[in-house]
Amino acid sequence: MASIVDVAKITSKGQVTIPASVRNALGVGEGDKVVFVQMDDGSIVLRNNNLHALRTLQKAFEGAAEEAGLTCEEDVVRLVKEIRAERARGALCG
């Protein structure tokens, strides 16, 4: 269920001040970036850019671990150790 948190006015330059209640709900502050996402129903959703980027990456990599044969935490730990060992050998060689 949607609810109106606050109302903002558009300036002559097309700028909007995001109300403090919305900034707090998004977890954003001065200098942070937000994303405007148009939904299938035409509505626009404002999202924290960092969270949006993480969710996009998460979707992109969904299933990749299983495809790589990483089915448990031990598989991931083993792979990290192998990569670190390869990098250490590379650093020693050159």
N, C-alpha and C positions, 0 to 999 in steps of 0.2 A: 504494500500500500504506500502510495506517495503522499508526501506532505510538503507544504510550503514552509520553508525554514525562514526565509526573509525575502525582501523585495529590494531591487536595486534599480537605479535610473541610468539610462544611457546618455552620455554627454554628447555635445555637438561633434566631438572628435571620434565618436563611436566607442568611447571607453566606459568601462563599468568598474566600480569599486566592489570587490567581492566582500560581502558583509562578514564581520568577525565570526559570527556563528557558523557560516559556511566554511570559512578558512579553518576554523577549529575542527569541524567535522571532517574536512579533507586532510587535515594535518599539514597544511602548507602555510608558509609565511613569506616575508619580503624576499624577493629574488627567486623564489621557486616558480616553476612552470606548471601550468595546468593544461589539460587536454579537453577540447570540446568534442564529444562523440555523438554523431547523429544515429539514433536508434532506428530500427525497422519501422516503428510507428510514427516516425518523424520528430519525436521529441529529442531534445539535446541534453546530454548528460555531461556534467563537469567532473573531471577526474584528476587526481593527483598524477602528474606526469610520470613520476618515479614508479608508482604502483602500477600504472597502466603499462609502462615498459616491461616491468617484471612479469606481469600477467601475459603479455604478448609473447615474451620469450618462453615462459612456462608452456604455453600452448604449442609453440613452435617445436619445443623439445619433447613434448609428450610422447612417451613410448620409445624414445631414443635409447634409454638405458637398457631396456629389455632387448631391443634390437642388437645392442652391443654385447649382450650376454651378462649384463650386470643385474642380477636378480636379488642380491642381498647386500647388506652393508659391508660384509667381508670382501665381496667382489670389488666394491668401490675402493676399499682400503688397499687391496692388492694392486689394483690398477694405479693408484696414486703412488705407491711405493715403486712400481716398475717405471713410471714416468720420471720420478725423482732420480732413480738410479741412472736412467738413460741421460738425463740432463747433467748429472754429476760426471759421468764418463765423458760427455761432450765437452764439459768445462775443463777437464783435465787434459784432453787431447788437443784443445786448440783454441 
